[in-house]
Structures are given as structure tokens and as C-alpha cells.
């Protein structure tokens, strides 16, 4: 059927503002041709209602038929009963409504349609009326409806970046693909500046896909080093044979007790070791971690006596913290400026991808992300307070989005710098893009603050429940979530879209890359490129 041809599937026979609208399907409509998550339009007396199919039910008018169903070979009897005594219903969850006169844009549905209102599969004009068809001008097409390939579904990038957001799904469902698409969208439109903690080296440079011989382009290749700065903790990694990233070093003096508490499980710090650490920080101040792990074991007895610590506890702390010695990015120098440069680049509008190279362990990832993000918190908060005093546009902080994978490692409790950002930093122009396959391990208060949620297939019931924390009508959404394909499909809902929709992600191919307006990779590979162009 053409996507602009109306297909009426039934009529409203019951409705409940909480449980949804019951639609009695026309006998000519096969229930097998419909699907959960499908976008439908209810034509009420005073206006249209937009919603999604959340469930189905078969019924019969005579219980005796169920006791003696027609023979499978008796098509005449079966067809007769289907027209007279058997029926199918579907449940529709309403989201939006607009008046028939078209005088206003669709608004949240605050009532229910009348009895016997007709219900139809949404056509292209309906999608356009709700979602628009913009690609550019602050909008970005993330994919197409599952049942209408090629029809664009754009998200509002301004709304997207002004709140923290989440991408969830079990392993292999395409979380990295959705993340890569969104990062391209916000960088291309200059909607915000990005700091990406790239634990698994996914986003900066070209990366092979699961398909043999195929790869996807990295952000630096697409947008050039003038827009994307690639930093690494591991410049000796073989992946940098033909590329020279910026090395990042962290002085031991930057590490605090808050950082150690973030990684206490990874370091196996018990309460005794933590108490000893507080003593050392009190007596030795900044740089106490570097001072301790540089000691020889024979000097620990005198050190314990000097600070009033138990010698055995101090030795245990010394052994555990010496794990940090294998991280070459930790520096004894107190004058290293690489972190300051990284923050300056962000403040000047340059996107930063921090790769971990061979240091792709939870200990390195959590330690570094925590150290850098604490400085972002202070820098952006100070800048906002300066803007509040001056009210000069030149002092307004630049909108910043911090992307973190394995987000539950940072957001499992109410303390910690990432939890503070998720709850408090929106007014300071800092938001998070959290990526995780275990949302049930994230603090519910944090999830409730997420503006837009992109949810691929999840298996664990606790994870499913967590994704819909604070969402009205979540039982309907959970049923739709269970129908997603195992790759590249997601249920998207929240602040950046008018209503929930099931989409299939755009393919990250040359056609997509060509559609971006501010990429440099085409000029890089063009043999007749302008000789005056900057050599990125």
C-alpha cells in the first residue's frame, strides 16, 4: 500500500485514559498484518489522536465455539465464524492530539476519542505532521519507522543536548551505532561541544565492522582535526602507527580521595585501607598517592609512625595502590598541562575524543574519567557564575555533552561527579550521554532525569523496568520493547521527540557521510581538492 494511502483498520469500542484505547478490528483486516509499536491515527469528532499499537487480543461472542472450533480443513465454516462470531481487538496508547482545523501543532492527548471513532494506519503525512521531515537546521534524522523504511524520523538536537540522555540495550544491539550517529549529528550541526570517553576506541578513527572487509569512518576522519581533537592515554599503541594523537598525562597530585572511592572495588580497598588513605591525605596533602607508591617498603614503618597509621594497614594500602604504577599516563610532574589544554579546547568549541588505547580496564577508565570530569564541573560552574555576574553573551558557557560508556559504574549511587552532573549541571550547560547495557544498576533518580532515551532490545526484566523509570504508561512501552529486532532497532521517547516511536537506525555508510554538511573526508580523498585547503 502506498505510504500516503489511508488504511482504516477498525473502530474505537472502549477507552481508558490509563489503560489505553480498545480498537475493534475490521473483519477484513488481518491481525497478522499489524504489529506492536505501529503508529496509528484515531479520527475523533473534534480532532485527530496519534498513538501506537501496544497489544492484541482475539475474542469470540459464543463460548461454545471455543469448545468446538471448526476443523482446520473447513475454510467455509471458519470464514463464516470470522465474519460473525470471532473478532480481534488491539490496544492503542495515545500520545498526541490535534484539532481538525489544523490551527495548532499536535499537543499531548488530554482526553480520549468518542465511541466508534475510526482508526487508521498512519500515512506519510501523519508522520510529517507529528515528527516533521527536517534534516538540518537543528534537526537530525536518526532513522526510519520500523514498518515504513525510508521515511525520516528527525530529532530536535537543541532539545536533545540541553538535557542528559541515555542509550540502552544488551550487548550487540547497536548501542555504538546509535551513539556514532548522534555524535555525527551534534558535531555536524554544532549543537554542542563533546567530550567522549572512548573506553573501547570506537569513535575517533576508522573501525572495522562485524561484516568482513567493511569499516565505518571515525569522527576525526569525517570532521577533521580542526573540529575533533583525538587524545590518548597510550600513544605507544599500534593503532597510532599512521596517526599522531595528543597524549594526555595526569599528575598524581590531581588524584583525590573522591577518585579513590570511585575505584575502591577495582583496587580492593577495604575500610581499613580507606581510613589510612584519609590519614595520609590529611598529613601529606596533594600528591600523597604519588609520594606513597614511590616509597620503598623499608620506609613504610617510619611513615606509619609519622602520620599515626597502623603499619600493617599502611603496607596493605601501599601494595594496592602500586597497581597504579603500571599506568604510564600517571605523571610525577605537578606541572603537566595536558588536562588544562583539553579543557581549553572544549571551551573553544573543539570536540575531544579521549581514547584509552591498551588501558581499556575499568580501573583506568573510571579513574581518568572521574579526574577530568571533576575539573569540567568546576570550570563550567565558575564560567556560569561569571556569566551570571556579567550577563554578557561572551561569558555564557558553551553547551557541553559528556559521553560515557559503562555508565552504571559511575551512576550507581547518589554521590560522585557524574551523578551530580546528571542532577544539577543542566543549568551550567553540561549534560551526559550515558551508554549502558545494565540500566538497572544506575541510580533511579539519575534515570528519571534523562530527557531522551534510546532503548534497544533488553532481556533482563530489571533492566527493562529501570529504563522506564518515571515514564507514564510504561507497561505499554515494555510490550513494544519486547518486539524489537536484535540489531539496529530501538524505541525512542522523551524530550527531543514529540512522541515515542520504534525506528530502525540509519545505515552508517558513504551515503550517510555525504549527507553531513561539514565533513572534510570527501575533500581529503578528492585528488583535485583545493591546494589552499588546510592540511588537517
C-alpha positions in Angstrom: 0.0 0.0 0.0 1.4 3.5 -0.8 2.5 5.3 2.3 0.1 8.2 1.7 -3.0 6.0 1.2 -5.4 5.8 4.1 -6.0 2.3 5.6 -8.7 2.1 8.2 -8.3 -0.9 10.4 -11.2 -0.5 12.9 -13.3 1.5 15.3 -12.9 2.6 18.9 -15.2 0.4 21.1 -13.8 1.3 24.6 -11.2 3.7 26.0 -9.5 4.3 29.3 -7.1 7.2 29.9 -4.8 4.9 31.8 -5.1 1.5 30.0 -5.5 2.9 26.5 -8.0 2.7 23.7 -9.6 -0.6 22.5 -10.0 -0.8 18.8 -12.3 -3.4 17.3 -10.5 -4.5 14.1 -12.5 -4.6 10.8 -13.1 -8.3 9.8 -11.3 -7.6 6.5 -8.1 -6.6 8.4 -5.8 -9.5 9.3 -4.4 -9.0 12.8 -1.3 -10.8 11.4 -0.6 -7.7 9.2 -0.3 -5.4 12.2 2.5 -5.1 14.8 3.1 -3.7 18.2 4.7 -0.3 18.1 2.9 0.6 14.8 1.9 4.2 14.5 -1.9 4.8 14.1 -4.3 7.7 13.9 -7.7 7.9 15.6 -10.2 10.2 13.8 -12.3 11.7 16.6 -15.2 14.1 16.3 -13.2 17.2 17.1 -9.7 16.2 16.1 -7.0 13.5 15.4 -5.3 11.4 18.1 -1.9 9.9 17.5 -0.7 6.7 19.2 0.9 3.3 18.9 -0.4 -0.2 19.0 0.7 -1.8 22.2 -1.1 -5.1 22.2 -3.6 -7.5 20.6 -6.5 -9.8 21.7 -8.6 -12.4 20.0 -12.2 -13.0 21.2 -15.4 -14.8 20.4 -19.0 -14.0 21.1 -20.1 -17.6 21.9 -18.0 -19.5 24.4 -19.3 -22.7 22.8 -17.2 -22.1 19.7 -14.0 -22.4 21.7 -15.2 -25.8 23.0 -15.8 -27.0 19.4 -13.7 -25.0 16.9 -14.2 -25.6 13.2 -12.0 -28.2 11.5 -8.8 -26.8 10.0 -9.9 -28.1 6.6 -13.3 -26.4 6.8 -12.4 -23.0 5.4 -16.1 -22.1 4.7 -17.1 -22.6 8.3 -14.0 -20.8 9.6 -14.5 -17.8 7.3 -18.2 -17.6 8.3 -17.3 -17.6 12.0 -14.7 -15.0 11.5 -17.3 -12.7 10.0 -20.0 -13.3 12.6 -18.7 -14.7 15.9 -15.0 -14.2 16.2 -13.2 -10.9 16.3 -9.8 -9.3 17.0 -9.1 -6.2 19.1 -5.9 -4.1 19.5 -5.0 -1.7 22.2 -3.7 1.8 21.3 -1.7 4.0 23.7 -2.5 7.6 22.8 0.2 10.3 22.9 -0.8 13.4 20.9 -3.9 15.1 19.7 -4.6 18.0 17.2 -7.8 19.7 16.1 -9.3 19.0 12.7 -8.9 22.6 11.7 -5.1 22.3 11.9 -4.9 25.5 13.9 -2.2 24.2 16.3 0.6 21.7 16.4 -0.1 18.3 18.0 -0.2 18.5 21.8 -0.2 15.8 24.5 -3.5 14.0 24.4 -5.6 15.1 27.4 -8.8 13.3 26.6 -10.0 10.2 24.8 -11.8 9.7 21.4 -15.5 9.1 21.1 -17.1 5.7 20.6 -16.8 4.3 17.1 -14.1 6.8 16.0 -12.3 5.3 13.0 -8.7 4.2 13.4 -6.2 4.0 10.6 -2.6 3.2 10.0 -0.6 6.4 9.9 0.5 7.6 6.5 3.4 9.7 5.5 1.5 13.0 6.1 0.7 11.9 9.6 4.4 11.2 10.4 5.3 14.6 8.9 2.6 16.3 11.0 4.0 14.8 14.2 7.7 14.5 13.6 8.4 16.9 10.8 10.7 16.0 7.9 13.6 18.3 8.6 17.2 17.1 8.2 19.4 20.1 9.1 18.6 23.4 10.8 19.0 21.9 14.2 17.2 18.6 13.3 18.9 15.3 12.6 17.3 12.2 11.1 18.2 9.2 13.3 16.4 6.6 11.3 13.0 5.5 9.9 9.9 3.8 11.3 10.2 0.1 11.5 7.3 -0.5 9.2 7.9 2.4 6.8 11.5 2.2 5.6 12.9 5.4 4.1 10.6 7.8 5.9 12.7 10.2 8.0 12.3 10.5 11.8 14.2 13.6 12.9 15.1 14.6 16.5 15.4 18.1 17.8 19.2 18.5 18.5 18.7 21.6 20.6 16.3 19.8 22.9 18.5 16.7 22.8 21.7 18.3 24.1 20.1 20.6 26.7 19.3 17.5 28.9 21.1 14.3 29.8 20.2 11.3 27.6 20.6 7.6 27.7 21.3 4.8 25.1 20.5 1.4 26.4 20.5 -2.2 25.1 22.0 -5.5 25.6 25.4 -6.4 24.0 25.3 -6.5 20.2 22.1 -4.5 19.7 23.8 -1.5 18.1 24.3 1.0 21.0 27.6 2.1 19.5 25.9 2.7 16.1 23.3 4.9 17.6 25.9 6.7 19.6 28.1 7.3 16.5 25.1 8.6 14.5 24.1 11.0 17.2 27.7 12.3 17.7 27.9 12.9 14.0 24.6 14.8 14.1 25.5 17.1 17.0 29.0 17.8 15.7 27.8 18.5 12.1 25.2 20.9 13.4 27.5 22.4 16.1 24.7 21.8 18.6 27.2 21.4 21.4 30.8 20.6 22.1 31.5 17.0 23.1 33.9 15.2 25.4 33.8 11.5 24.6 35.4 9.0 27.0 36.1 6.3 24.4 36.9 3.3 26.5 36.9 0.8 23.6 38.4 3.0 20.9 35.1 3.1 19.0 34.6 6.6 17.7 37.7 8.6 16.8 39.3 6.7 14.0 38.0 4.2 11.3 36.9 0.9 12.8 36.2 -2.5 11.2 32.6 -3.7 11.5 31.4 -7.2 12.0 30.9 -7.5 8.3 34.2 -8.8 6.7 36.0 -6.1 4.7 33.8 -3.3 5.9 34.6 -0.4 8.2 33.0 2.8 9.5 34.7 6.2 9.4 35.8 7.8 12.7 34.9 11.3 13.8 38.3 12.7 13.2 38.3 11.3 9.6 34.9 12.8 9.0 35.2 16.2 10.5 39.0 16.8 10.6 41.3 17.7 13.4 40.1 21.3 13.4 36.8 20.1 14.8 37.8 16.9 16.5 40.9 16.5 18.8 41.9 12.9 19.4 43.7 12.4 22.7 45.0 9.2 24.1 46.5 7.8 27.3 48.5 5.3 25.3 50.5 6.9 22.5 52.6 3.7 22.0 49.5 1.7 20.9 50.0 0.1 17.5 46.8 1.7 16.3 48.6 5.0 16.1 51.3 4.0 13.5 49.9 6.4 10.9 48.2 8.9 13.2 49.7 11.2 15.9 47.1 11.8 18.7 47.6 14.2 21.6 49.0 12.4 24.6 47.3 13.0 28.0 49.1 12.8 31.3 47.6 13.1 34.8 49.8 14.3 37.7 49.4 12.2 40.8 48.6 15.4 42.6 45.3 15.5 40.7 44.1 12.4 42.4 41.9 12.8 45.4 40.1 10.6 47.9 36.9 11.0 45.8 38.8 9.4 42.9 39.9 6.5 45.0 36.5 6.0 46.4 35.2 5.7 42.9 37.5 2.8 42.1 37.7 1.3 45.6 36.3 -2.0 44.3 38.7 -2.2 41.4 41.6 -1.5 43.9 40.1 -3.8 46.5 40.3 -1.1 49.2 38.6 -2.2 52.5 37.5 0.2 55.2 40.9 0.0 57.0 42.7 1.0 53.8 40.3 3.8 53.2 40.8 5.2 56.7 44.6 5.0 56.3 44.2 6.9 53.0 42.3 9.7 54.7 45.1 10.0 57.2 47.8 10.3 54.5 45.8 12.9 52.7 45.4 14.9 55.9 49.1 14.8 56.6 50.7 14.9 53.2 48.1 16.9 51.2 48.1 16.9 47.4 50.3 14.3 45.8 50.2 11.9 48.7 49.3 9.0 46.4 52.5 9.5 44.3 54.5 10.0 47.4 53.3 6.7 48.9 53.7 4.5 45.9 57.2 5.8 45.2 58.4 4.7 48.6 60.5 1.6 49.2 58.9 -0.9 51.6 61.5 -0.3 54.2 60.4 3.3 54.6 56.8 2.5 55.4 57.4 1.8 59.1 58.7 5.4 59.7 55.9 6.8 57.5 53.2 5.0 59.6 54.7 6.4 62.7 54.8 10.0 61.3 51.1 10.0 60.4 49.8 7.8 63.2 48.7 5.0 61.0 48.7 1.3 61.6 51.8 -0.1 59.9 50.1 -3.2 58.5 47.2 -1.1 57.1 49.7 1.3 55.5 51.6 -1.6 53.9 48.4 -3.1 52.5 47.3 0.3 51.1 50.8 0.7 49.6 50.6 -2.7 47.9 47.2 -2.0 46.4 47.9 1.5 45.2 51.1 0.3 43.5 48.8 -1.1 40.8 48.7 2.5 39.5 52.5 2.3 38.7 51.7 0.3 35.6 49.7 3.3 34.2 52.3 5.3 32.3 49.8 8.2 31.9 50.1 9.0 35.6 52.9 11.6 36.0 55.1 12.6 38.9 55.2 16.1 37.4 52.9 18.7 39.0 53.3 21.0 36.0 51.7 18.9 33.3 49.3 21.0 31.3 47.6 18.4 29.1 44.4 18.3 31.1 44.3 22.1 31.1 44.7 22.1 27.3 42.0 19.5 26.9 39.6 21.8 28.9 40.7 24.8 26.9 40.0 23.0 23.6 36.5 22.2 24.8 35.8 25.8 25.9 37.0 26.9 22.5 34.5 24.6 20.7 36.7 21.8 19.7 35.3 18.3 20.3 37.5 15.9 22.2 37.7 12.1 21.9 39.8 10.6 24.7 40.9 7.1 23.8 42.3 4.6 26.3 44.4 2.6 23.9 45.7 -0.5 25.7 44.5 0.8 29.1 40.9 -0.4 28.5 40.4 -1.6 32.1 37.7 -0.4 34.4 40.3 0.9 36.8 41.9 3.2 34.2 38.6 4.2 32.7 36.9 5.2 35.9 39.9 6.9 37.4 40.6 9.1 34.4 37.0 9.9 33.6 36.4 10.9 37.2 39.6 13.1 37.4 38.8 15.0 34.2 35.1 15.4 34.8 35.6 16.9 38.2 37.7 19.7 36.6 34.9 20.2 34.0 32.4 20.6 36.8 34.5 23.3 38.4 35.4 25.0 35.1 31.8 25.2 33.8 30.4 26.2 37.1 32.9 29.0 37.5 32.2 30.2 34.0 28.4 30.2 34.6 28.8 32.2 37.7 30.9 34.7 35.8 28.1 34.8 33.2 25.5 35.4 35.9 27.5 38.4 37.1 28.3 40.0 33.8 25.2 38.9 31.7 27.5 39.2 28.7 26.9 36.6 25.9 30.7 36.3 25.6 30.8 34.8 29.1 28.0 32.3 28.5 29.4 28.7 28.9 29.4 26.6 25.8 26.9 23.7 25.8 28.9 20.6 26.7 27.8 16.9 26.3 30.0 14.3 28.1 29.6 10.8 26.7 30.4 7.8 29.0 30.2 4.1 28.3 29.6 1.5 31.1 27.7 4.3 32.8 26.4 2.2 35.7 30.0 2.2 37.1 29.7 5.9 37.7 26.0 6.3 38.4 25.2 3.6 40.8 24.8 5.9 43.8 23.7 9.4 44.7 27.3 10.7 45.2 30.0 11.0 42.6 30.7 13.7 40.0 28.6 12.1 37.2 25.6 11.8 39.4 26.0 15.4 40.3 26.1 16.4 36.6 23.0 14.3 35.8 21.0 16.0 38.6 22.4 19.6 38.8 24.6 20.6 35.9 22.0 21.2 33.2 21.7 24.8 34.3 25.5 25.1 34.0 25.3 23.9 30.3 26.7 20.4 31.0 24.8 17.2 30.2 25.6 13.5 29.9 25.1 10.9 27.1 25.1 7.6 29.1 25.5 4.3 27.3 24.9 1.1 29.1 23.6 -2.5 28.9 22.7 -2.7 32.6 20.4 0.3 33.4 19.1 -1.4 36.5 22.5 -0.7 38.1 22.1 3.1 37.6 20.5 5.1 40.4 16.8 5.5 39.6 17.0 9.2 40.4 19.5 9.7 37.6 17.5 7.7 35.1 14.4 9.8 35.9 16.4 12.9 34.9 17.2 11.6 31.4 15.5 13.7 28.8 15.6 11.3 25.8 16.0 7.5 26.0 17.0 5.4 23.1 16.3 1.8 24.1 17.4 -1.2 22.0 16.4 -4.8 22.9 16.9 -5.7 26.6 16.4 -9.2 28.1 16.6 -8.7 31.9 13.3 -7.6 33.5 15.0 -5.4 36.0 16.8 -3.6 33.2 13.6 -3.1 31.3 11.9 -1.7 34.4 14.8 0.6 35.0 14.7 2.2 31.5 11.1 3.2 32.1 11.6 4.8 35.5 9.3 7.8 35.8 7.6 7.2 32.5 3.8 7.3 32.4 2.2 4.4 30.6 5.4 2.3 30.8 3.5 -1.0 30.7 2.6 -0.3 27.1 6.1 0.6 26.2 7.5 -2.6 27.7 5.4 -4.7 25.5 6.6 -2.8 22.4 10.3 -3.1 23.6 10.0 -6.9 23.6 9.2 -6.9 19.9 12.4 -5.2 18.8 14.9 -6.8 16.4 18.2 -7.9 17.8 20.2 -5.2 15.9 19.7 -1.5 14.9 16.1 -1.2 16.2 15.2 1.0 19.1 12.3 2.5 20.9 13.0 6.3 21.2 11.0 8.5 23.5 11.4 11.7 25.5 12.2 15.4 25.3 13.7 15.5 21.8 10.7 13.9 20.1 7.0 14.7 20.1 6.1 11.1 21.0 7.5 7.6 21.2 8.4 5.8 18.0 10.1 2.5 17.0 12.8 3.1 14.5 15.5 1.3 12.5 18.8 3.2 12.6 20.2 4.8 9.5 23.0 2.9 7.9 26.4 4.4 8.7 27.7 4.3 5.1 29.1 6.7 2.5 25.6 7.9 1.6 25.1 9.0 5.2 28.6 10.6 5.4 27.9 12.5 2.2 24.7 13.8 3.7 26.6 15.6 6.5 27.3 19.2 5.7 30.5 19.9 7.5 32.6 16.8 6.8 36.1 17.0 5.3 36.7 13.4 4.4 35.4 13.9 0.9 37.9 16.7 0.3 40.6 14.6 1.8 40.0 11.8 -0.8 39.4 14.1 -3.7 42.5 14.2 -5.9 41.6 17.7 -7.2 41.0 19.2 -3.8 41.8 22.9 -3.3 45.5 23.3 -2.7 44.8 26.2 -0.3 42.8 24.0 2.0 44.2 23.5 5.5 46.0 20.2 5.8 44.2 18.6 8.8 
